[in-house]
Amino acid sequence: MRIWGKFFGFTIGYMFGRLPGGLIGLWLGHLLDKKSAQLSGIIGKGANRQALFLNTTFAVMGHVAKASGQVTENDIRIATMLMDQMHLKGEARQGAQKAFSEGKASDFDIKACLKTFRIISMGRKELLQMFLEIQIQTALSDGELDPKEHAILLTIAQELGYSRTQLDELLKRWQAEFNFHKGGNDSQTSIEDAYDLLGMAESSSDQEVKRAYRKLMNEHHPDKLVAKGLPEEMMELANRKAQDIQLAYDRVKSDRGMR
């Protein structure tokens, strides 16, 4: 039983507000002890930052997949493909499958799940963005975004500290990435999508394009992400994201004649 939060809460409260203040401090200390116990329980069960990232990723993927009303075969295929890309086997794969199923449940508390995830990940922006991009990829796996899926993505984004505008920018970039692969490097569509993937416009200067490219590569550098807590199993995902950024930049450089 944890008591230090209650002890210090009562002591400090009593110093400033006598008995009423002490009682308020005792209650606040109780809440602190309770939250501490919950987090310790998570860590004590072996769910370190990387394991939590994996489980939360698949649980929220399940929730996003169910958002449109029914989990489709394509949703399951995307989840299975992600597990294959991460080479998840044995208990790790079973854990991911279980998390995906739990996320589909009607009583899944997505906000509580994301709050815990944000605390354990220590609010590291690169990890939170990678997590959000995976959910965006799930929602747009069929090339379309259902309004209910958008609502769920907005909830996820806001719980992770992103605004609606930032979410829409990420959605535009991922859609461009989807189209870029679909269109091929020789099409006019691909150059437009290459700009969108970099978050730039054709009117942007060469220097602005270079800065955007460097910023994106820094945010998605696989080694940096793993060092900050990204599971090593997700290294391939980070590599692919970095490769797509590089391809888009090369396409823009070629079109502009940049060196």
Buried (B, 14 or more C-beta within 10 A) or exposed (E): EBEEBBBBBBEBBBEEEEEEBBBBBBBBBBEBBEBEBEEEEBEEEEBEBBBBBBBBBBBBBBBBBBBBEEBEEEBEEBBBEBBEBBEBEEEBBEBBBBBBBBBBEEEBEBEEBBEBBBBBBEEBEBBBBBBBBBBBBBBBBBEEBBEBBBEBBBBBBBBBEBEEEBBBBBBBBBBBBBBBEEBEBEEEEBBBBBBBBBBBEEEBEEEBBBBBBEEBBEBBBBEBBBEBBBBEBBBBBBEBBBEBBEBBBBBBBEBEEEE
